[in-house]
């Protein structure tokens, strides 16, 4: 029997399930807009840190967490808070398992927790990136175990997260928000909620279209990064400056968007999301060839960088075996401490296999391991530069003095094209 809406006791305007790089920006924006917000996470240590005013997210400072707490936010591992929430947004991770297949364990676990506490008239939104059909085929049946029906007893929607950690221009508020509802009423309720938080809400036909839009965005990036990575390899073999080539092509005012090569792709989106779409396509008996080929090209890049490093050492009278190699920046992108899927790890593995002595410099990463084996950290940038046989610039953090890198190093392999080429600097 479905509970009547007037029987609900609402203490929280919003409950955010999953307090990571997606959930915490949602918390911040909702609190800024006067909402009563509670955050739920199964990581008790993370919850304790947040309630003590300590942030674990690059884009949110400790001071901002303290402000959120002062304005009524609190974090908890007790799912009973969900029963008193008007809206529940699920922002849990959707990684790949050891066989690089979609792992929806966190999504199903969150949905089951919500179902146990679900009350009539609640809006539930999934933001975790996933394959098309997840909201309707996986999340909906779990939530309906509550005895309530989606679209009548409660509202269900999907809205893909578009958080770009470290982006100084675009955040949750000024990035258009795609929303797809299970029914028209679900869409209306979700749009009313997000309309309080963001400048532009973009409605789509349904949850599947919203899920697919997210995968299209990141597959587009993956494919184009793979294209330019392969172009970089070809340009090296043809003695062509790929960076000059890209800059020239970018002058075209239509029909072209510049992408740039690198040591590989990392983070929570590009190396992972297209695999969710490939998974769905394989269930139809097809292959998603573009995405799978792009993944192969991008996965090859750390090995290619290792090859270029060995070649550079050889040209300068050194052998990779026994050479001292310093990696600058081992996170997956500049100025972010996130190491998920960072190409630095497979690169370190390759260099070590060749006999190189690998160390790293990264002010954002205190401890780092490759394949479970710790990589020694050097704190003094200049000392690392002058003592290394080869420096490989992976991430140009703002804290790095790039002029020092260019002038004090014996040899530099610049995988990001940010240093001027010289007798001691070779760009990818």
N, C-alpha and C positions, 0 to 999 in steps of 0.2 A: 504494500500500500504506500503510495507516494505521499510524502509529508507536505502539507500546505505551506506556501511561502511565509505566511505570517507566524508560523511556529518557529522560525529560525531566530537564533540569537547571533547577531553579527557584531563581533568585537574588532575585526580587522577588515579594512577595505581590500587588502591584498595580502595573500600568502605566496611567497616565492619559494619554490622547491628547487634546491640546487643553488648554492651561493658562490658560484665561480665567476669566471670572466663575463658571463652573460647575466647571471642572476644579480650580482651586486650593482651593475649599472641600472638595472631595472629597479632595484631597491632605492637607489639614490634619486632617480628621477621621480619615482612615486612619492617619496617623502618630501621632495622639493615642492610637489604639487599638493601638499597637505593631506596625503593619504596616511591612514594608520596601517603600518606595514610590519609583518612578521616574516622572518626567513627561516626555512627548514632545511637542514642538511644532516646527513647521517654521520658526517665526520665530526665527532665530538670535540676534537682538538681545534678544528677550524672554528666551530661555534664558540668555544671558550675564548679564542683569540679575538674574534669579532666583538664579543660582549665586553672584552677588556680594552677595546679601542684599537686593535692591531689589524691592519689590512694585509691581505695576501694577494691582492689584485693590483697590477701595475698602475692602472688608471685611477685608482682610488687611494688617497693618502690616509695615514693614520688619523690625521686631523679631521678628514671628511667622515671617517667612521665614527669618531667621537661626536661629531655634529649630528649624525644620523641617530645615534643612541640618545642624545639629548632631546631629539625631536620625537622620540617614542619608539623608534625601531628596536627590535630585539631579535636575536638569533636563537634557535632552539633545535634540539634533536627529537622533540616530542611531537609526533604527528597529530595529537589531539587538537592542536591549534587550528588545524584545517577545518574542523567542524564549525568554527566561528568566523570563517573568512567568506567574504562576498565574492571574491575572485581568486582563483588559484592558477598560477602560471608555473609550468614545469620547464625548468632550464637545466636539465641534467645532461651529462656527457653522453655522446654516442660514438664511441671509439670503434676500432676494429679489433678482432680477437687475434690470437697467435697465427691463425691461418688467413688473416686479412679478410675476414668475413664480418659483416655488420654485427655488432654486439648491442642489443637493445635491453640488456639486463637492467641498466639504470632506469630506463624509461618504464619498463614493466614494473619494476619495484616501486617507482614513484606513483604510477597509476594505481597500483594495489593499495598503497598507503592512502591515496586520496579517496579511493572507493570506500575504504573502511570508515571514513569520516564524512563522506559526502552528504550534503543536505540539499533539499529542494531549492531551485532557483539559483544555484551557484553557477558561475561561469568558470569553466576549466579550459585553459589554453596550453597547448603544447608548443614550445619554441625550439626544442632540440632538433637538430638536423637529422633527417631520416628519409627512408625511401617512400615514394608515393604510395599512399594507402595505409600508412601506419596509424594515423589518427583514427580512421574509420574501422580498420580491420584488427588492430591490436589494442589501442587505448580505449576505444569505445566499449568493447565487450567487457574489459576489466572494470571500467567505471560503472557499467550497468549491473555488475554484481551487487551494487549497493541497493538494488531494487528500484532505482530511478531510471527513467528512459531518457536517452539523449535527445534533445530537441523539445521535450515537453517537461520532464522532471528537472533537468538541468541543461545548461547550455555548453556546447563543445565547439572549439575552434582551433585552428592552427595558424601560427604567425611565425615565420622563420626569423631567427635572430640575425642581425646584420652588424654585430659589434666587431670593430676593427681595433684591437688593442694598440695603444700608442698613437692612434690617429689624432693629430692636433686640430683637425677641422671638423670631422664628422663624428657625432656621438649618437646616442639613442634618440634625443629630441629632434635633431635636424636631418636624420636619415629616414626617408620614406618607409613606412611600415606596411608590409603586405599582410592582409588578413583574409583567411578563408573560413567560412562557417559550415558546420554540418547541415544546417538549415538556414533559411532566411532570417529567422528569429535569432539564431545563434550568431549570424554575421552582424546583425544590428547591435546585439549586446556587446560583442567583441569590439566593434568599431567605436561604440560609445566609451568603452574602457580605454582603448588606446588613444582616442581623441583627446583625452585628458593629459597624455604624456608626450605625444609627438606632434610635429607640425603638419604632417601629411600622412593620412591613412589611405592605403591603396586596396580597395576590395577586389577580390577575385571570385570566380564562379563557385569554388568549393575548396575543401581542405587539400585535395589531391593537387590542384593547380598551385596552391600556395607551397606545398611540399616540393613540387617539381621546379618551381621558380628558383628556390634556393639551390637545388642541385644544378640547374642550368647555369646560374651565376658562377659557381665555383668550377664547374666543368669547363666553362668558357675560359676561365683564367688558367686552369691546368693545361688545356690544349694549347693555348697561345704561349704559355711559358715553355712548354715542351718544344714548340716550333722554334722559338728563338734560341733555346738551348742547343737544338740540333744545328741551327744556322751558325751558332758560335763555334761548334766543333768543325763544321765545314770551312768557315772563314779562317780558322787557324791553319787548316791543311792547305788552303789556297793563299796563305799569306795576306789575308785581308783583315783590316781593322774592323771588327764587328761593331764596336762602340761608335765609330765614325759613321758606319753604314746605318745604324739604327737612328742616329741623330739626323742624318740626311733624309731618311724615309719619313721621319716624324714631322718634317716641314710640310708634308702634304696636308692640306686643311680638311680633307674629306676622305672617307673610305679606309682610314688606317688609324690604328691606335698602337702606340709604342709599348712593347713589353721588353724586358731586359733579362739577359741570362744570369745565372748564378750557380752556386755549388750544389743546388738541389732545392727541393721545396720542403717546407716544414709547417708546423703549427696544427691547429685543430680543424682546418677546413680543407685546403687544397689536396693534401695527400690522402685524405680520408673520404670526403663527401662523394666524389665520383664513384667510389667503390659501392656506396649505397645504391646508386642508380644502376650500376652494373649488376648488382645482386638482383634487383627487381627485374631487369631486362632478361637475365638468365632464366628466371622463373617463367618467362614467356617463350623460352626456347631459342632466344637470340643472343648475340654477343653485342656489347656496346664497344665496337672496335676503336673508335676515336679515343675514348677515355682510357681504354686499356693500353693502347699504343703510347698515349701521352704519359701514362704512369710509368711505362717501361723506360721511356726516354729520360724522364725526370729522375727515376731511381738510379739511372746510370751515371748521373752527374758527379756524385762523390768519388766514384771510381775514376772518372775522367779527370777530375781535379788532382787526384793522387798520381795519375799518369803524367799530367802536366808538371806536377811538382818534381817527380823523379827526373823528367826530361830537363827541367831547369837546373836542377842540381848537377846533372851529368854535364851540361854545357859549361858549367862553371867549375868543372874539375872535381866534383864531389859525387859520392855514391849515396843513394837513399839509405843503404844499410849503414847505421852508425851516425847518420846526420841528425843534427838538432833542429827540430821543426816546431815553431810556435804558431798556434792557432789564435787569431784575434777575433773574439766574439763567437761564442758557441751556442747562443740562443737561436731561435728560429727566425727572428727578425730584429732589426736595430732597435735599441733602447727599450727592449722588453726582456724580462727575466724568464720567459716561458721557453722551455727546452723541448716541448713535445714535437716529435718527428723531426728534430733538427738534423740537417745533413752533416753537421759536425761529427756526430757519432760514427756513421759509416765511414766518413773520411778518416777519422782517427784510427779506426779498425784497419783500413787499408794501409795507412802509413806505418802502423806498428807491424803489420804483416811483412812489410818491406824492410823492417829492421830499424826504422827511424825512432829516435827518442822524442816523443811528443809531449809538449806542455801547452798550457793555454793561458791567455790573459782575458779576463772578462770581469769588470767591476760589478756586474749584476749577478754573477753565478759564483757562489762560495765554494761549492763542491760539485764535481762533475766526474762521471764515469763513462767509459765506453765498453759495452758488453760486460758490465759489472766490475771492470778493472779501473780503479781510480786513475785519473789523469792529473799529474802534478800541476798546480796553479802557480803562476808567477805574478806577484803583485806590482812589481816595478816595470812599467812599460818600456822605458828606455833601456833598462838592463836587459830585458828580454830581446829587444831589437838588436842590440850590439853583440849579443852572445850567440844568437841563433844562426845556423847556416841558412835557414830559409824561414821567412815569415809568410803565412797565408792569411790574408785578410778575408774573413767570412762575413762579418757584420760590422759596418762602420758606425759603431755607437758614437753618440755626440761627445761622450767623455774621452774618446780617443783623439789625440793630437795627430791628425793625418799627415801634417807636414813633417812631424817627427818620424812617423812611420816611413815616409818617402825618402827622408834624407839620412836616417841613422841605420837603416837596415842594410845588411850585406846583400840580400836578395829578397824581393817581395813578389808573391803571386797574388794579384788583386782580383778577386773573383766578383767584385761588384762594380768595377770600372770607375772608381771614385778618385784614383790617384793618377797623376800625369805619367805617361810612359817615359821611361828613362833607361839608362844603362843598368840600373839595379831594380827597376819596377817593370814587371810584365803583367799585362792585363789578360784576363781570361779570353 
